[in-house]
Amino acid sequence: MEFELFHRYGPALLRGFGVTILCWVAGSIGGIVLGFAIACLYRWSWRPVRWLLQAYVELIRGTPFMIQLFILYYGGPYVGLVLSPVQAGILSFVIYGSPYFSEIFRSGFGSIPEGQIEAARCVGLGEAAILRRIVLPQMLVLITAPLTNFIIILSKETAILSVVTVPELLYETQTMAAETFTYVEPFLVLSLCYWLLVVLTSWLGQKVEHRVTRHLRRANA
């Protein structure tokens, strides 16, 4: 392994790793927020709104992420939406992830017994209080693992962003390999970086799940 190459390309690889984390974290947070909003609207809105939301979910889940990225980045200017590669990458993650996150939240809502919600309404609690004090504490225990799993999937999907010249980790690794004609070492480092992201996300997910479970046990005590 020629360490001089990594000394020369190290700053570019670190910048690419930073762009990867930026797109992944910002896209995941945006997808979670939008997915939660979709799940809430689906649960408490009128039937026509639910039909539109269901159509959106099925459309996004039924098409590959790369096609969505191409349409957003290359087709956006035709409707006045001009985005930089990084902006397109983040927005594409928000759009792609939101239907999956919304289904996770919907399953969490559905896991709460209706008797608890009806009892809360009988004692005068509003919908917001029911959501905050009854639904969320219980559903978070059930959905933490699925949320963590899909966030891990999104971390590896960031590699696709290189096809629209997002200067993320894979893009910089390919540039290094093309200019130096070395392929094994750069892609081994690339694999290690993604593996570290997965391990870190899994660890954080377990910490969150343990904390939420402990909070629920304390609330039920």
N, C-alpha and C positions, 0 to 999 in steps of 0.2 A: 504494500500500500504506500503510495507516494503522499506523505503528509504535507509536502510543499503545495500540492494541489489544493488541499483543504485549507491551508494557510492563505492561499490566494483567493479561493472562492468562498471561504468561510463567511465573510460579511454578507455576500449575496445570499448564501443559504440561510443565514440567520434572518435576513430581511424577508425572505420567502416564508420562513417558518412563522414570522410575526404576522404576515399577511394571511397565512393559513388560519392562524388562531383568531385573527380579527374577523374574517369571513365566517368562520365556524361559530364563534361565540355570539357575534351580533346576529347572524342568521338564526341561530338556535333560540336566542331570547325573543327575537321578533316573531319567530314561528310559534313559540309557546304562547306569547301574548295574543297573537291573532287566533291561534287554535282555541284558546280558552274563550275568547270572545265569540267564536263560531259556535262552540259547544253551549255557551250560555244562551245565545240567540236561538239556537235550535231547540233548547229546552223551554224557553219562555216566550217565544215570538209566535206570530200567526202562521197558519199553515202555508200560505204562498211564500213567505220568507224561508220557511224550512225547506220547501221544494228547491228554491234557488240555492240555498246553502248546500243541500245534498247534491245538486248538479255540479257545483263548484268542487266539492270533495271528490266526487266520482271522476270528474274531468282531470283533476291534477293527479289523483292516484292512478289513473288509467293511462297516463302518458309518461315516457321516460324523462328523467331529469335533464339529460343533455338536450333533448328537443325543446323543453321549456326554456333552458338557458339560451339556446340559439334564437328562439323566437323573441325573447325579451331583449337580448343584446343587439341582434341584427335587424329585428323587425320593429323594435321600439321607435327608431327614428322616423318610420313611416307614419306614426301617429303622434309625433312630437315628443317622444320620450327618449331623450339622448342621455345615456349613462356611461360613465367610465367603466372599465372592466371590473374594478373592485366593487363599485356601486351595483353593477349588474349581478355580480356574484352574491353579494349580501341579499339583495332583493329576491333573487331566484331561490335562495335558501329559505327565506321567509315564506314565499309562495309555496314552495315544494313541501316544506315541513308542516305548515299549518294544518292541512287536512289530516295528517297522521296524528298530530298532537290533539286535534279536536276529537278524533275518534277515541283516543286514550282518555281524554276528559269525559267524553260521553259515557264510556264504560264505567268510569268512576262515579259519575252521577247515578247511573243505573244500579250501582251496587248498594246504594243507601236504601234501606227499607222505607217504603212509603209511610208506614205507620209512625216512624219517628218524625217525619216531616209534617204529617197531619196533626200529631200531638203538639208539635211546636206552634203550628198555626192556631190550635185551639187555645193555647195559653197567651196568644196575642203577639207572637214574634213575627216580624216582617220578613219578606223574602231575603233581604240583604243579611239580616241577622241569622236567619236559618242557614244561609250559604256559609257565613263566616264561622258560626259557632257549632254547627252540626254536620254539614255536608263536607266542607273542606278538611277538617281534622281527620275524618274517617277515610275519605277518598284518597288523601295524600299517601296514606300507608299502602294502599293498593296500587297506586299508579306510579310510585317512585321508580320501581324496577323497569316497567315499560318505558317511562320517560328517559331513564338513563340509557336503556338499550338503543332507543332511536337516536339519542344525541350522539352515541358512539358511532352509529351508522352514518350520521351527518359528518362526523369528523373525517371519515374515509372518503365521503363523497366530494370533499373539497378538491381532491385530485382532478376531478372533471373540469374544474374552473380553468385549468391551463389551456383548454381548447379555445377559450376566448381571450387569451393572453393575459389572464390575471397573473401577476408575478408572485404566485404562491410557491410552496416548497417544491412541488413536482416540476413546475415550469423552470425554476432555477436549477434543479437537478438535471433536467434534460439539457439545459444550456451548457452546464458544466461538462456533461458527458459528450455532447456534440463537439465542443471546442477542444477537449483533451483526449477523446477517444478512449476514455476509461468509463466502464459501465458498472462493473460489479461493486466497487467500493461506494460510489455515490448512491446507488440504489439500496445498498445495505444500510447506509446511514439514513436514507429516506424511510425505509421500513422501520428502523429503530425509532425514529421520531414519531411515526404514526402509532407504533406500539406503546410508546410512552404516553401519548394522548389517551389511548384507550385505557391503560392502567390507571392513570390519574382520574379519568372520568368515572371508572368503576369504583375507585376508592371513595371519591366524593359522593357518589350515589349511595354507597353503603353507609357513609356517615350521615347523610341526610335521612335515609330510611331509619337508621337507629335513633336519630334525634326525634323524628316525627313519632315513631313508635313509643319512645319514652314519654313524650309529651301527651300522647293519647292515654297511656297507662296512668299518668298522673292526673289527667282530667277525669278519668273514670273512677279514680280512687275515692 
